[in-house]
Structure formats: structure tokens, C-alpha cells
Amino acid sequence: MDLETGKILVGVAVFAVFCVLCVGIYSLYKGGDFARSWSNKLMRLRVVLQFAAIIIIMAVLYFTGT
């Protein structure tokens, strides 16, 4: 894996976490039925994506020798 590919993978992972975080914040802002049905699902998805992002970041650092 080269550094450019690693940067792209890290960028995609961080962007995915950011998107889910933004939807979660919107869910809290909107409230009502939407928040009741989606808040926990979005929180769990965010935690899983954060874990995946950390694994990707560590793998990129390991394989690029940085």
C-alpha cells in the first residue's frame, strides 16, 4: 500500500464518521419520531465507523512505515 492510497482510505473513513455524526446531530435537533427511531442506531453506527477508522489509520501507518 502506498501513501496516496492510504490517505484516500483514511479520508473516506473520516468522512463516513463525519456524515453519520452530522445526521445524528440533526436527529437530536429535529426530535420527535425521527429521533426516537434513529438516535441509537446512528450512535451504534458511529461507534462502529470510528473503530473501523482507527483500524484503517493504524494499518496505513503500519504498512507505509510512517
PDBQT receptor file of N, H, CA, C and O in Angstrom, charges set to zero:
ATOM      1  N   MET A   1       0.859  -1.171   0.000  1.00  0.00    +0.000 N 
ATOM      2  CA  MET A   1       0.000   0.000   0.000  1.00  0.00    +0.000 C 
ATOM      3  C   MET A   1       0.906   1.235   0.000  1.00  0.00    +0.000 C 
ATOM      4  O   MET A   1       1.830   1.343   0.807  1.00  0.00    +0.000 OA
ATOM      5  N   ASP A   2       0.628   2.150  -0.908  1.00  0.00    +0.000 N 
ATOM      6  H   ASP A   2      -0.122   2.062  -1.563  1.00  0.00    +0.000 HD
ATOM      7  CA  ASP A   2       1.404   3.385  -0.930  1.00  0.00    +0.000 C 
ATOM      8  C   ASP A   2       0.708   4.464  -0.111  1.00  0.00    +0.000 C 
ATOM      9  O   ASP A   2      -0.436   4.301   0.313  1.00  0.00    +0.000 OA
ATOM     10  N   LEU A   3       1.406   5.548   0.101  1.00  0.00    +0.000 N 
ATOM     11  H   LEU A   3       2.335   5.680  -0.243  1.00  0.00    +0.000 HD
ATOM     12  CA  LEU A   3       0.905   6.606   0.971  1.00  0.00    +0.000 C 
ATOM     13  C   LEU A   3      -0.336   7.275   0.408  1.00  0.00    +0.000 C 
ATOM     14  O   LEU A   3      -1.242   7.621   1.166  1.00  0.00    +0.000 OA
ATOM     15  N   GLU A   4      -0.399   7.464  -0.900  1.00  0.00    +0.000 N 
ATOM     16  H   GLU A   4       0.337   7.183  -1.516  1.00  0.00    +0.000 HD
ATOM     17  CA  GLU A   4      -1.570   8.118  -1.511  1.00  0.00    +0.000 C 
ATOM     18  C   GLU A   4      -2.838   7.289  -1.322  1.00  0.00    +0.000 C 
ATOM     19  O   GLU A   4      -3.889   7.840  -0.995  1.00  0.00    +0.000 OA
ATOM     20  N   THR A   5      -2.756   5.990  -1.519  1.00  0.00    +0.000 N 
ATOM     21  H   THR A   5      -1.902   5.542  -1.784  1.00  0.00    +0.000 HD
ATOM     22  CA  THR A   5      -3.901   5.115  -1.298  1.00  0.00    +0.000 C 
ATOM     23  C   THR A   5      -4.321   5.154   0.164  1.00  0.00    +0.000 C 
ATOM     24  O   THR A   5      -5.511   5.166   0.476  1.00  0.00    +0.000 OA
ATOM     25  N   GLY A   6      -3.348   5.172   1.048  1.00  0.00    +0.000 N 
ATOM     26  H   GLY A   6      -2.380   5.163   0.794  1.00  0.00    +0.000 HD
ATOM     27  CA  GLY A   6      -3.635   5.256   2.479  1.00  0.00    +0.000 C 
ATOM     28  C   GLY A   6      -4.349   6.536   2.849  1.00  0.00    +0.000 C 
ATOM     29  O   GLY A   6      -5.272   6.533   3.663  1.00  0.00    +0.000 OA
ATOM     30  N   LYS A   7      -3.911   7.642   2.240  1.00  0.00    +0.000 N 
ATOM     31  H   LYS A   7      -3.161   7.644   1.579  1.00  0.00    +0.000 HD
ATOM     32  CA  LYS A   7      -4.562   8.924   2.518  1.00  0.00    +0.000 C 
ATOM     33  C   LYS A   7      -6.020   8.905   2.065  1.00  0.00    +0.000 C 
ATOM     34  O   LYS A   7      -6.896   9.447   2.739  1.00  0.00    +0.000 OA
ATOM     35  N   ILE A   8      -6.268   8.284   0.928  1.00  0.00    +0.000 N 
ATOM     36  H   ILE A   8      -5.556   7.845   0.380  1.00  0.00    +0.000 HD
ATOM     37  CA  ILE A   8      -7.641   8.195   0.419  1.00  0.00    +0.000 C 
ATOM     38  C   ILE A   8      -8.495   7.342   1.355  1.00  0.00    +0.000 C 
ATOM     39  O   ILE A   8      -9.623   7.718   1.676  1.00  0.00    +0.000 OA
ATOM     40  N   LEU A   9      -7.971   6.204   1.794  1.00  0.00    +0.000 N 
ATOM     41  H   LEU A   9      -7.055   5.899   1.534  1.00  0.00    +0.000 HD
ATOM     42  CA  LEU A   9      -8.720   5.331   2.711  1.00  0.00    +0.000 C 
ATOM     43  C   LEU A   9      -9.030   6.035   4.024  1.00  0.00    +0.000 C 
ATOM     44  O   LEU A   9     -10.144   5.932   4.537  1.00  0.00    +0.000 OA
ATOM     45  N   VAL A  10      -8.063   6.739   4.563  1.00  0.00    +0.000 N 
ATOM     46  H   VAL A  10      -7.158   6.823   4.146  1.00  0.00    +0.000 HD
ATOM     47  CA  VAL A  10      -8.275   7.467   5.815  1.00  0.00    +0.000 C 
ATOM     48  C   VAL A  10      -9.309   8.570   5.605  1.00  0.00    +0.000 C 
ATOM     49  O   VAL A  10     -10.182   8.779   6.448  1.00  0.00    +0.000 OA
ATOM     50  N   GLY A  11      -9.208   9.266   4.489  1.00  0.00    +0.000 N 
ATOM     51  H   GLY A  11      -8.499   9.096   3.805  1.00  0.00    +0.000 HD
ATOM     52  CA  GLY A  11     -10.172  10.327   4.188  1.00  0.00    +0.000 C 
ATOM     53  C   GLY A  11     -11.593   9.814   4.078  1.00  0.00    +0.000 C 
ATOM     54  O   GLY A  11     -12.525  10.433   4.592  1.00  0.00    +0.000 OA
ATOM     55  N   VAL A  12     -11.762   8.682   3.409  1.00  0.00    +0.000 N 
ATOM     56  H   VAL A  12     -11.006   8.179   2.992  1.00  0.00    +0.000 HD
ATOM     57  CA  VAL A  12     -13.096   8.088   3.272  1.00  0.00    +0.000 C 
ATOM     58  C   VAL A  12     -13.637   7.658   4.631  1.00  0.00    +0.000 C 
ATOM     59  O   VAL A  12     -14.812   7.875   4.928  1.00  0.00    +0.000 OA
ATOM     60  N   ALA A  13     -12.793   7.054   5.453  1.00  0.00    +0.000 N 
ATOM     61  H   ALA A  13     -11.838   6.878   5.212  1.00  0.00    +0.000 HD
ATOM     62  CA  ALA A  13     -13.232   6.603   6.779  1.00  0.00    +0.000 C 
ATOM     63  C   ALA A  13     -13.645   7.780   7.655  1.00  0.00    +0.000 C 
ATOM     64  O   ALA A  13     -14.675   7.727   8.327  1.00  0.00    +0.000 OA
ATOM     65  N   VAL A  14     -12.845   8.836   7.647  1.00  0.00    +0.000 N 
ATOM     66  H   VAL A  14     -12.009   8.879   7.101  1.00  0.00    +0.000 HD
ATOM     67  CA  VAL A  14     -13.160  10.007   8.471  1.00  0.00    +0.000 C 
ATOM     68  C   VAL A  14     -14.414  10.703   7.949  1.00  0.00    +0.000 C 
ATOM     69  O   VAL A  14     -15.237  11.172   8.735  1.00  0.00    +0.000 OA
ATOM     70  N   PHE A  15     -14.561  10.771   6.634  1.00  0.00    +0.000 N 
ATOM     71  H   PHE A  15     -13.892  10.390   5.996  1.00  0.00    +0.000 HD
ATOM     72  CA  PHE A  15     -15.755  11.394   6.057  1.00  0.00    +0.000 C 
ATOM     73  C   PHE A  15     -17.014  10.608   6.418  1.00  0.00    +0.000 C 
ATOM     74  O   PHE A  15     -18.057  11.204   6.683  1.00  0.00    +0.000 OA
ATOM     75  N   ALA A  16     -16.928   9.274   6.431  1.00  0.00    +0.000 N 
ATOM     76  H   ALA A  16     -16.081   8.789   6.216  1.00  0.00    +0.000 HD
ATOM     77  CA  ALA A  16     -18.087   8.454   6.804  1.00  0.00    +0.000 C 
ATOM     78  C   ALA A  16     -18.488   8.724   8.254  1.00  0.00    +0.000 C 
ATOM     79  O   ALA A  16     -19.674   8.852   8.559  1.00  0.00    +0.000 OA
ATOM     80  N   VAL A  17     -17.507   8.809   9.138  1.00  0.00    +0.000 N 
ATOM     81  H   VAL A  17     -16.544   8.705   8.890  1.00  0.00    +0.000 HD
ATOM     82  CA  VAL A  17     -17.800   9.119  10.543  1.00  0.00    +0.000 C 
ATOM     83  C   VAL A  17     -18.426  10.500  10.652  1.00  0.00    +0.000 C 
ATOM     84  O   VAL A  17     -19.387  10.688  11.398  1.00  0.00    +0.000 OA
ATOM     85  N   PHE A  18     -17.889  11.467   9.916  1.00  0.00    +0.000 N 
ATOM     86  H   PHE A  18     -17.109  11.313   9.310  1.00  0.00    +0.000 HD
ATOM     87  CA  PHE A  18     -18.415  12.825   9.944  1.00  0.00    +0.000 C 
ATOM     88  C   PHE A  18     -19.869  12.872   9.473  1.00  0.00    +0.000 C 
ATOM     89  O   PHE A  18     -20.694  13.561  10.072  1.00  0.00    +0.000 OA
ATOM     90  N   CYS A  19     -20.183  12.140   8.403  1.00  0.00    +0.000 N 
ATOM     91  H   CYS A  19     -19.512  11.579   7.916  1.00  0.00    +0.000 HD
ATOM     92  CA  CYS A  19     -21.553  12.135   7.882  1.00  0.00    +0.000 C 
ATOM     93  C   CYS A  19     -22.536  11.564   8.893  1.00  0.00    +0.000 C 
ATOM     94  O   CYS A  19     -23.605  12.132   9.114  1.00  0.00    +0.000 OA
ATOM     95  N   VAL A  20     -22.177  10.445   9.505  1.00  0.00    +0.000 N 
ATOM     96  H   VAL A  20     -21.308   9.984   9.326  1.00  0.00    +0.000 HD
ATOM     97  CA  VAL A  20     -23.071   9.836  10.498  1.00  0.00    +0.000 C 
ATOM     98  C   VAL A  20     -23.211  10.750  11.711  1.00  0.00    +0.000 C 
ATOM     99  O   VAL A  20     -24.295  10.855  12.283  1.00  0.00    +0.000 OA
ATOM    100  N   LEU A  21     -22.129  11.407  12.106  1.00  0.00    +0.000 N 
ATOM    101  H   LEU A  21     -21.248  11.321  11.642  1.00  0.00    +0.000 HD
ATOM    102  CA  LEU A  21     -22.202  12.349  13.220  1.00  0.00    +0.000 C 
ATOM    103  C   LEU A  21     -23.143  13.508  12.896  1.00  0.00    +0.000 C 
ATOM    104  O   LEU A  21     -23.934  13.918  13.746  1.00  0.00    +0.000 OA
ATOM    105  N   CYS A  22     -23.066  14.035  11.680  1.00  0.00    +0.000 N 
ATOM    106  H   CYS A  22     -22.424  13.702  10.989  1.00  0.00    +0.000 HD
ATOM    107  CA  CYS A  22     -23.949  15.142  11.280  1.00  0.00    +0.000 C 
ATOM    108  C   CYS A  22     -25.413  14.712  11.262  1.00  0.00    +0.000 C 
ATOM    109  O   CYS A  22     -26.283  15.463  11.704  1.00  0.00    +0.000 OA
ATOM    110  N   VAL A  23     -25.690  13.519  10.760  1.00  0.00    +0.000 N 
ATOM    111  H   VAL A  23     -24.983  12.909  10.401  1.00  0.00    +0.000 HD
ATOM    112  CA  VAL A  23     -27.066  13.026  10.752  1.00  0.00    +0.000 C 
ATOM    113  C   VAL A  23     -27.556  12.818  12.182  1.00  0.00    +0.000 C 
ATOM    114  O   VAL A  23     -28.722  13.078  12.479  1.00  0.00    +0.000 OA
ATOM    115  N   GLY A  24     -26.681  12.354  13.066  1.00  0.00    +0.000 N 
ATOM    116  H   GLY A  24     -25.734  12.143  12.825  1.00  0.00    +0.000 HD
ATOM    117  CA  GLY A  24     -27.049  12.188  14.473  1.00  0.00    +0.000 C 
ATOM    118  C   GLY A  24     -27.360  13.513  15.144  1.00  0.00    +0.000 C 
ATOM    119  O   GLY A  24     -28.314  13.613  15.915  1.00  0.00    +0.000 OA
ATOM    120  N   ILE A  25     -26.563  14.526  14.857  1.00  0.00    +0.000 N 
ATOM    121  H   ILE A  25     -25.788  14.445  14.231  1.00  0.00    +0.000 HD
ATOM    122  CA  ILE A  25     -26.834  15.850  15.423  1.00  0.00    +0.000 C 
ATOM    123  C   ILE A  25     -28.149  16.394  14.875  1.00  0.00    +0.000 C 
ATOM    124  O   ILE A  25     -28.926  16.998  15.615  1.00  0.00    +0.000 OA
ATOM    125  N   TYR A  26     -28.404  16.184  13.589  1.00  0.00    +0.000 N 
ATOM    126  H   TYR A  26     -27.773  15.693  12.988  1.00  0.00    +0.000 HD
ATOM    127  CA  TYR A  26     -29.678  16.602  13.001  1.00  0.00    +0.000 C 
ATOM    128  C   TYR A  26     -30.841  15.879  13.673  1.00  0.00    +0.000 C 
ATOM    129  O   TYR A  26     -31.894  16.467  13.920  1.00  0.00    +0.000 OA
ATOM    130  N   SER A  27     -30.636  14.597  13.965  1.00  0.00    +0.000 N 
ATOM    131  H   SER A  27     -29.780  14.119  13.765  1.00  0.00    +0.000 HD
ATOM    132  CA  SER A  27     -31.673  13.811  14.629  1.00  0.00    +0.000 C 
ATOM    133  C   SER A  27     -32.008  14.408  15.993  1.00  0.00    +0.000 C 
ATOM    134  O   SER A  27     -33.179  14.504  16.361  1.00  0.00    +0.000 OA
ATOM    135  N   LEU A  28     -30.986  14.808  16.738  1.00  0.00    +0.000 N 
ATOM    136  H   LEU A  28     -30.035  14.730  16.439  1.00  0.00    +0.000 HD
ATOM    137  CA  LEU A  28     -31.229  15.434  18.043  1.00  0.00    +0.000 C 
ATOM    138  C   LEU A  28     -31.935  16.767  17.881  1.00  0.00    +0.000 C 
ATOM    139  O   LEU A  28     -32.811  17.105  18.677  1.00  0.00    +0.000 OA
ATOM    140  N   TYR A  29     -31.566  17.527  16.862  1.00  0.00    +0.000 N 
ATOM    141  H   TYR A  29     -30.855  17.253  16.215  1.00  0.00    +0.000 HD
ATOM    142  CA  TYR A  29     -32.181  18.830  16.622  1.00  0.00    +0.000 C 
ATOM    143  C   TYR A  29     -33.649  18.690  16.228  1.00  0.00    +0.000 C 
ATOM    144  O   TYR A  29     -34.505  19.439  16.700  1.00  0.00    +0.000 OA
ATOM    145  N   LYS A  30     -33.927  17.722  15.356  1.00  0.00    +0.000 N 
ATOM    146  H   LYS A  30     -33.232  17.114  14.973  1.00  0.00    +0.000 HD
ATOM    147  CA  LYS A  30     -35.289  17.558  14.865  1.00  0.00    +0.000 C 
ATOM    148  C   LYS A  30     -36.216  16.994  15.936  1.00  0.00    +0.000 C 
ATOM    149  O   LYS A  30     -37.345  17.459  16.093  1.00  0.00    +0.000 OA
ATOM    150  N   GLY A  31     -35.741  15.998  16.669  1.00  0.00    +0.000 N 
ATOM    151  H   GLY A  31     -34.823  15.621  16.542  1.00  0.00    +0.000 HD
ATOM    152  CA  GLY A  31     -36.540  15.393  17.734  1.00  0.00    +0.000 C 
ATOM    153  C   GLY A  31     -37.705  14.590  17.190  1.00  0.00    +0.000 C 
ATOM    154  O   GLY A  31     -37.723  14.241  16.009  1.00  0.00    +0.000 OA
ATOM    155  N   GLY A  32     -38.669  14.296  18.032  1.00  0.00    +0.000 N 
ATOM    156  H   GLY A  32     -38.655  14.579  18.991  1.00  0.00    +0.000 HD
ATOM    157  CA  GLY A  32     -39.876  13.583  17.622  1.00  0.00    +0.000 C 
ATOM    158  C   GLY A  32     -39.629  12.131  17.265  1.00  0.00    +0.000 C 
ATOM    159  O   GLY A  32     -38.712  11.490  17.779  1.00  0.00    +0.000 OA
ATOM    160  N   ASP A  33     -40.474  11.621  16.366  1.00  0.00    +0.000 N 
ATOM    161  H   ASP A  33     -41.218  12.141  15.948  1.00  0.00    +0.000 HD
ATOM    162  CA  ASP A  33     -40.397  10.216  15.967  1.00  0.00    +0.000 C 
ATOM    163  C   ASP A  33     -39.078   9.876  15.283  1.00  0.00    +0.000 C 
ATOM    164  O   ASP A  33     -38.532   8.790  15.478  1.00  0.00    +0.000 OA
ATOM    165  N   PHE A  34     -38.575  10.800  14.490  1.00  0.00    +0.000 N 
ATOM    166  H   PHE A  34     -39.019  11.682  14.332  1.00  0.00    +0.000 HD
ATOM    167  CA  PHE A  34     -37.306  10.555  13.797  1.00  0.00    +0.000 C 
ATOM    168  C   PHE A  34     -36.189  10.292  14.802  1.00  0.00    +0.000 C 
ATOM    169  O   PHE A  34     -35.424   9.340  14.646  1.00  0.00    +0.000 OA
ATOM    170  N   ALA A  35     -36.093  11.117  15.814  1.00  0.00    +0.000 N 
ATOM    171  H   ALA A  35     -36.714  11.891  15.941  1.00  0.00    +0.000 HD
ATOM    172  CA  ALA A  35     -35.040  10.960  16.820  1.00  0.00    +0.000 C 
ATOM    173  C   ALA A  35     -35.224   9.668  17.609  1.00  0.00    +0.000 C 
ATOM    174  O   ALA A  35     -34.252   8.967  17.889  1.00  0.00    +0.000 OA
ATOM    175  N   ARG A  36     -36.469   9.352  17.969  1.00  0.00    +0.000 N 
ATOM    176  H   ARG A  36     -37.259   9.922  17.741  1.00  0.00    +0.000 HD
ATOM    177  CA  ARG A  36     -36.714   8.130  18.738  1.00  0.00    +0.000 C 
ATOM    178  C   ARG A  36     -36.313   6.884  17.965  1.00  0.00    +0.000 C 
ATOM    179  O   ARG A  36     -35.784   5.937  18.546  1.00  0.00    +0.000 OA
ATOM    180  N   SER A  37     -36.561   6.878  16.659  1.00  0.00    +0.000 N 
ATOM    181  H   SER A  37     -36.991   7.648  16.187  1.00  0.00    +0.000 HD
ATOM    182  CA  SER A  37     -36.290   5.669  15.888  1.00  0.00    +0.000 C 
ATOM    183  C   SER A  37     -34.848   5.595  15.379  1.00  0.00    +0.000 C 
ATOM    184  O   SER A  37     -34.385   4.502  15.052  1.00  0.00    +0.000 OA
ATOM    185  N   TRP A  38     -34.125   6.709  15.299  1.00  0.00    +0.000 N 
ATOM    186  H   TRP A  38     -34.501   7.596  15.565  1.00  0.00    +0.000 HD
ATOM    187  CA  TRP A  38     -32.803   6.689  14.682  1.00  0.00    +0.000 C 
ATOM    188  C   TRP A  38     -31.636   7.003  15.615  1.00  0.00    +0.000 C 
ATOM    189  O   TRP A  38     -30.499   6.687  15.267  1.00  0.00    +0.000 OA
ATOM    190  N   SER A  39     -31.858   7.602  16.771  1.00  0.00    +0.000 N 
ATOM    191  H   SER A  39     -32.782   7.859  17.054  1.00  0.00    +0.000 HD
ATOM    192  CA  SER A  39     -30.742   8.048  17.608  1.00  0.00    +0.000 C 
ATOM    193  C   SER A  39     -29.808   6.910  18.010  1.00  0.00    +0.000 C 
ATOM    194  O   SER A  39     -28.596   7.016  17.824  1.00  0.00    +0.000 OA
ATOM    195  N   ASN A  40     -30.350   5.831  18.553  1.00  0.00    +0.000 N 
ATOM    196  H   ASN A  40     -31.335   5.745  18.704  1.00  0.00    +0.000 HD
ATOM    197  CA  ASN A  40     -29.499   4.712  18.981  1.00  0.00    +0.000 C 
ATOM    198  C   ASN A  40     -28.830   4.024  17.807  1.00  0.00    +0.000 C 
ATOM    199  O   ASN A  40     -27.667   3.631  17.903  1.00  0.00    +0.000 OA
ATOM    200  N   LYS A  41     -29.547   3.872  16.697  1.00  0.00    +0.000 N 
ATOM    201  H   LYS A  41     -30.491   4.192  16.619  1.00  0.00    +0.000 HD
ATOM    202  CA  LYS A  41     -28.948   3.236  15.510  1.00  0.00    +0.000 C 
ATOM    203  C   LYS A  41     -27.773   4.053  14.994  1.00  0.00    +0.000 C 
ATOM    204  O   LYS A  41     -26.727   3.503  14.650  1.00  0.00    +0.000 OA
ATOM    205  N   LEU A  42     -27.950   5.371  14.943  1.00  0.00    +0.000 N 
ATOM    206  H   LEU A  42     -28.800   5.818  15.223  1.00  0.00    +0.000 HD
ATOM    207  CA  LEU A  42     -26.871   6.231  14.460  1.00  0.00    +0.000 C 
ATOM    208  C   LEU A  42     -25.682   6.242  15.410  1.00  0.00    +0.000 C 
ATOM    209  O   LEU A  42     -24.534   6.293  14.971  1.00  0.00    +0.000 OA
ATOM    210  N   MET A  43     -25.955   6.194  16.715  1.00  0.00    +0.000 N 
ATOM    211  H   MET A  43     -26.889   6.153  17.072  1.00  0.00    +0.000 HD
ATOM    212  CA  MET A  43     -24.862   6.165  17.680  1.00  0.00    +0.000 C 
ATOM    213  C   MET A  43     -24.053   4.873  17.536  1.00  0.00    +0.000 C 
ATOM    214  O   MET A  43     -22.822   4.898  17.557  1.00  0.00    +0.000 OA
ATOM    215  N   ARG A  44     -24.741   3.771  17.393  1.00  0.00    +0.000 N 
ATOM    216  H   ARG A  44     -25.740   3.751  17.376  1.00  0.00    +0.000 HD
ATOM    217  CA  ARG A  44     -24.035   2.490  17.207  1.00  0.00    +0.000 C 
ATOM    218  C   ARG A  44     -23.240   2.485  15.910  1.00  0.00    +0.000 C 
ATOM    219  O   ARG A  44     -22.101   2.020  15.878  1.00  0.00    +0.000 OA
ATOM    220  N   LEU A  45     -23.839   3.003  14.841  1.00  0.00    +0.000 N 
ATOM    221  H   LEU A  45     -24.764   3.381  14.868  1.00  0.00    +0.000 HD
ATOM    222  CA  LEU A  45     -23.141   3.063  13.555  1.00  0.00    +0.000 C 
ATOM    223  C   LEU A  45     -21.909   3.956  13.652  1.00  0.00    +0.000 C 
ATOM    224  O   LEU A  45     -20.865   3.631  13.087  1.00  0.00    +0.000 OA
ATOM    225  N   ARG A  46     -22.019   5.072  14.360  1.00  0.00    +0.000 N 
ATOM    226  H   ARG A  46     -22.867   5.336  14.819  1.00  0.00    +0.000 HD
ATOM    227  CA  ARG A  46     -20.882   5.973  14.530  1.00  0.00    +0.000 C 
ATOM    228  C   ARG A  46     -19.746   5.299  15.283  1.00  0.00    +0.000 C 
ATOM    229  O   ARG A  46     -18.580   5.450  14.918  1.00  0.00    +0.000 OA
ATOM    230  N   VAL A  47     -20.082   4.556  16.332  1.00  0.00    +0.000 N 
ATOM    231  H   VAL A  47     -21.029   4.433  16.628  1.00  0.00    +0.000 HD
ATOM    232  CA  VAL A  47     -19.049   3.861  17.105  1.00  0.00    +0.000 C 
ATOM    233  C   VAL A  47     -18.349   2.808  16.242  1.00  0.00    +0.000 C 
ATOM    234  O   VAL A  47     -17.127   2.675  16.296  1.00  0.00    +0.000 OA
ATOM    235  N   VAL A  48     -19.110   2.068  15.455  1.00  0.00    +0.000 N 
ATOM    236  H   VAL A  48     -20.103   2.176  15.411  1.00  0.00    +0.000 HD
ATOM    237  CA  VAL A  48     -18.515   1.060  14.568  1.00  0.00    +0.000 C 
ATOM    238  C   VAL A  48     -17.625   1.724  13.518  1.00  0.00    +0.000 C 
ATOM    239  O   VAL A  48     -16.529   1.239  13.236  1.00  0.00    +0.000 OA
ATOM    240  N   LEU A  49     -18.092   2.826  12.942  1.00  0.00    +0.000 N 
ATOM    241  H   LEU A  49     -18.983   3.220  13.171  1.00  0.00    +0.000 HD
ATOM    242  CA  LEU A  49     -17.292   3.522  11.932  1.00  0.00    +0.000 C 
ATOM    243  C   LEU A  49     -16.036   4.146  12.548  1.00  0.00    +0.000 C 
ATOM    244  O   LEU A  49     -14.987   4.176  11.905  1.00  0.00    +0.000 OA
ATOM    245  N   GLN A  50     -16.132   4.636  13.768  1.00  0.00    +0.000 N 
ATOM    246  H   GLN A  50     -16.984   4.611  14.289  1.00  0.00    +0.000 HD
ATOM    247  CA  GLN A  50     -14.944   5.167  14.434  1.00  0.00    +0.000 C 
ATOM    248  C   GLN A  50     -13.924   4.060  14.686  1.00  0.00    +0.000 C 
ATOM    249  O   GLN A  50     -12.724   4.269  14.514  1.00  0.00    +0.000 OA
ATOM    250  N   PHE A  51     -14.393   2.902  15.088  1.00  0.00    +0.000 N 
ATOM    251  H   PHE A  51     -15.368   2.733  15.229  1.00  0.00    +0.000 HD
ATOM    252  CA  PHE A  51     -13.493   1.767  15.290  1.00  0.00    +0.000 C 
ATOM    253  C   PHE A  51     -12.823   1.384  13.976  1.00  0.00    +0.000 C 
ATOM    254  O   PHE A  51     -11.615   1.150  13.932  1.00  0.00    +0.000 OA
ATOM    255  N   ALA A  52     -13.613   1.321  12.906  1.00  0.00    +0.000 N 
ATOM    256  H   ALA A  52     -14.594   1.510  12.941  1.00  0.00    +0.000 HD
ATOM    257  CA  ALA A  52     -13.051   0.986  11.591  1.00  0.00    +0.000 C 
ATOM    258  C   ALA A  52     -12.051   2.044  11.148  1.00  0.00    +0.000 C 
ATOM    259  O   ALA A  52     -11.016   1.709  10.572  1.00  0.00    +0.000 OA
ATOM    260  N   ALA A  53     -12.342   3.316  11.408  1.00  0.00    +0.000 N 
ATOM    261  H   ALA A  53     -13.183   3.589  11.876  1.00  0.00    +0.000 HD
ATOM    262  CA  ALA A  53     -11.423   4.386  11.026  1.00  0.00    +0.000 C 
ATOM    263  C   ALA A  53     -10.098   4.263  11.779  1.00  0.00    +0.000 C 
ATOM    264  O   ALA A  53      -9.033   4.475  11.198  1.00  0.00    +0.000 OA
ATOM    265  N   ILE A  54     -10.157   3.925  13.051  1.00  0.00    +0.000 N 
ATOM    266  H   ILE A  54     -11.022   3.753  13.523  1.00  0.00    +0.000 HD
ATOM    267  CA  ILE A  54      -8.927   3.756  13.829  1.00  0.00    +0.000 C 
ATOM    268  C   ILE A  54      -8.117   2.585  13.289  1.00  0.00    +0.000 C 
ATOM    269  O   ILE A  54      -6.896   2.678  13.171  1.00  0.00    +0.000 OA
ATOM    270  N   ILE A  55      -8.786   1.486  12.962  1.00  0.00    +0.000 N 
ATOM    271  H   ILE A  55      -9.779   1.411  13.058  1.00  0.00    +0.000 HD
ATOM    272  CA  ILE A  55      -8.088   0.326  12.392  1.00  0.00    +0.000 C 
ATOM    273  C   ILE A  55      -7.438   0.698  11.065  1.00  0.00    +0.000 C 
ATOM    274  O   ILE A  55      -6.293   0.326  10.809  1.00  0.00    +0.000 OA
ATOM    275  N   ILE A  56      -8.165   1.432  10.215  1.00  0.00    +0.000 N 
ATOM    276  H   ILE A  56      -9.096   1.733  10.422  1.00  0.00    +0.000 HD
ATOM    277  CA  ILE A  56      -7.619   1.845   8.919  1.00  0.00    +0.000 C 
ATOM    278  C   ILE A  56      -6.420   2.770   9.114  1.00  0.00    +0.000 C 
ATOM    279  O   ILE A  56      -5.400   2.613   8.443  1.00  0.00    +0.000 OA
ATOM    280  N   ILE A  57      -6.537   3.721  10.019  1.00  0.00    +0.000 N 
ATOM    281  H   ILE A  57      -7.365   3.848  10.564  1.00  0.00    +0.000 HD
ATOM    282  CA  ILE A  57      -5.423   4.640  10.272  1.00  0.00    +0.000 C 
ATOM    283  C   ILE A  57      -4.194   3.881  10.757  1.00  0.00    +0.000 C 
ATOM    284  O   ILE A  57      -3.083   4.131  10.290  1.00  0.00    +0.000 OA
ATOM    285  N   MET A  58      -4.389   2.961  11.688  1.00  0.00    +0.000 N 
ATOM    286  H   MET A  58      -5.292   2.758  12.067  1.00  0.00    +0.000 HD
ATOM    287  CA  MET A  58      -3.257   2.181  12.197  1.00  0.00    +0.000 C 
ATOM    288  C   MET A  58      -2.646   1.298  11.114  1.00  0.00    +0.000 C 
ATOM    289  O   MET A  58      -1.426   1.151  11.047  1.00  0.00    +0.000 OA
ATOM    290  N   ALA A  59      -3.494   0.708  10.264  1.00  0.00    +0.000 N 
ATOM    291  H   ALA A  59      -4.486   0.827  10.319  1.00  0.00    +0.000 HD
ATOM    292  CA  ALA A  59      -2.989  -0.136   9.177  1.00  0.00    +0.000 C 
ATOM    293  C   ALA A  59      -2.193   0.693   8.174  1.00  0.00    +0.000 C 
ATOM    294  O   ALA A  59      -1.148   0.251   7.696  1.00  0.00    +0.000 OA
ATOM    295  N   VAL A  60      -2.674   1.879   7.855  1.00  0.00    +0.000 N 
ATOM    296  H   VAL A  60      -3.523   2.238   8.243  1.00  0.00    +0.000 HD
ATOM    297  CA  VAL A  60      -1.952   2.747   6.920  1.00  0.00    +0.000 C 
ATOM    298  C   VAL A  60      -0.602   3.140   7.516  1.00  0.00    +0.000 C 
ATOM    299  O   VAL A  60       0.417   3.113   6.825  1.00  0.00    +0.000 OA
ATOM    300  N   LEU A  61      -0.597   3.500   8.779  1.00  0.00    +0.000 N 
ATOM    301  H   LEU A  61      -1.424   3.522   9.339  1.00  0.00    +0.000 HD
ATOM    302  CA  LEU A  61       0.681   3.847   9.421  1.00  0.00    +0.000 C 
ATOM    303  C   LEU A  61       1.639   2.663   9.441  1.00  0.00    +0.000 C 
ATOM    304  O   LEU A  61       2.839   2.834   9.228  1.00  0.00    +0.000 OA
ATOM    305  N   TYR A  62       1.130   1.484   9.689  1.00  0.00    +0.000 N 
ATOM    306  H   TYR A  62       0.155   1.344   9.861  1.00  0.00    +0.000 HD
ATOM    307  CA  TYR A  62       1.978   0.288   9.747  1.00  0.00    +0.000 C 
ATOM    308  C   TYR A  62       2.533  -0.066   8.369  1.00  0.00    +0.000 C 
ATOM    309  O   TYR A  62       3.732  -0.298   8.219  1.00  0.00    +0.000 OA
ATOM    310  N   PHE A  63       1.658  -0.106   7.367  1.00  0.00    +0.000 N 
ATOM    311  H   PHE A  63       0.684   0.082   7.488  1.00  0.00    +0.000 HD
ATOM    312  CA  PHE A  63       2.080  -0.567   6.046  1.00  0.00    +0.000 C 
ATOM    313  C   PHE A  63       2.885   0.464   5.256  1.00  0.00    +0.000 C 
ATOM    314  O   PHE A  63       3.647   0.101   4.360  1.00  0.00    +0.000 OA
ATOM    315  N   THR A  64       2.722   1.742   5.582  1.00  0.00    +0.000 N 
ATOM    316  H   THR A  64       2.103   2.037   6.310  1.00  0.00    +0.000 HD
ATOM    317  CA  THR A  64       3.528   2.754   4.890  1.00  0.00    +0.000 C 
ATOM    318  C   THR A  64       4.834   3.036   5.623  1.00  0.00    +0.000 C 
ATOM    319  O   THR A  64       5.704   3.726   5.093  1.00  0.00    +0.000 OA
ATOM    320  N   GLY A  65       4.977   2.515   6.822  1.00  0.00    +0.000 N 
ATOM    321  H   GLY A  65       4.270   1.955   7.253  1.00  0.00    +0.000 HD
ATOM    322  CA  GLY A  65       6.204   2.693   7.569  1.00  0.00    +0.000 C 
ATOM    323  C   GLY A  65       6.384   4.092   8.101  1.00  0.00    +0.000 C 
ATOM    324  O   GLY A  65       7.506   4.527   8.357  1.00  0.00    +0.000 OA
ATOM    325  N   THR A  66       5.284   4.798   8.267  1.00  0.00    +0.000 N 
ATOM    326  H   THR A  66       4.373   4.445   8.059  1.00  0.00    +0.000 HD
ATOM    327  CA  THR A  66       5.358   6.180   8.756  1.00  0.00    +0.000 C 
ATOM    328  C   THR A  66       5.444   6.207  10.272  1.00  0.00    +0.000 C 
ATOM    329  O   THR A  66       5.513   7.283  10.867  1.00  0.00    +0.000 OA
TER     330      THR A  66
